[in-house]
Amino acid sequence: MLFQIAYLSNDIPMPKRVGADIERRFDTPRRMFGLAITRLRILRKESQFEVAAAVGCGEGYLRSIEQGKENLTFDLEYAIVDYLGMLPMSKFWAYAEDLAKKESLHS
């Protein structure tokens, strides 16, 4: 991993990943999944807390999933998709891929 030096206001050098400030893309399954469940949750007018409680995970963990940071288990993926009413999985992934394409065009 490449690093560059970033300086805090008191001139203390801190390592920073190169490209950390680059705009995020939806080019991985985790990111597509996160974007799709975020959109579906918002359409249903539900909080992360409500969805997390319903599927049996923590709110912080769901937040990380929505940000595309977690490599979640299939069981949890299935539970989330089921809760959001998007079964079968092929229906959900078609929605997620279409949404990611639209977002990529707008960014």
N, C-alpha and C positions, 0 to 999 in steps of 0.2 A: 504494500500500500504506500502510495506517495504522500509525503507531508510537505507542507510549506510552513514558514514561521509567521504567526500572527502576533501582533503586539497589543497588550492591554493598555489602558490609559496610563498606567504607571510604568510603562516600558519594560514589562516582564514578558519575555518571549514565551509563547504558548504554541504547541504544535496544533495544526489544523489540517484535516484531510483535504487534499487538493480536490476541488470540485464540490466541496460540501455545500457551497452556496448556489450551485446550479439548480435550476428549476427541476422539480421532480417529474418523472414520466410514468406512464402506466404500461410499461413494457414487460413486466413480469407477472406471472400468475398471482403472486401475493398482492401486488399493487392493484391489479385489476379486481381481485376479490374485495380488497379494502374499499376501493372506490364504489363498487356496486353495492356492497352492504351499507355503506354510508348513505348513498342515494336512496336506497329502499327504506332504510330506517327513517330518514328525514321525510320521505313521502308519507310514511305511516304516522308521522308526528310523534315518534317515540324517542326517548333519551337513550344514551348509551347505557345508563344504569338499568333502565327497564329491559332492554334487550339482553344485557349481560346476565341479569337475574333470571330471565326466562330460559336462557340456554345453559346456565350453570358455570359461568366464568366471571372473573372480576371485571369491573368497569375499566380499570387501567389496561388490562389485557385486551379487552375489546377495542379500546382506543388504539393500542399498538397494532392490532389486526387491521383496523380501518386505515391506518397510516402505511400499511404494507410492510411492517417491520417484523411480523411474527410468521414462523413456519408452523402453522397450527396443524393439529391432527385431523384426519378425515372425519372422525366422529364429531368433533366440534364444528367443522366446516358444514357437515350434513345438518347438524342441529340448528345452526344459524340460518341456513338456506331453507330448511323446513319451517322454522319459526316465521321467516319473512314471506312464506307462501310461494316459493319459487321452485318447488320440486316439479318434475325430475331435475337432476343436476344439469342435464343438457340444456334445459330451458334457462336455468340461471346463468350458465357459462356463455350461452349465446347472448344474453342480455349484457353480461359483463364485458364481453369482447366488443360488442357494438358500442357500449358506453365509452370504453377506452379509446376506440377509434374516433368517436366524436370529440372527446376531450383533447386528443392529440391534435386534431385539426384546429381547435380553438386556442391552443397554447403556442 
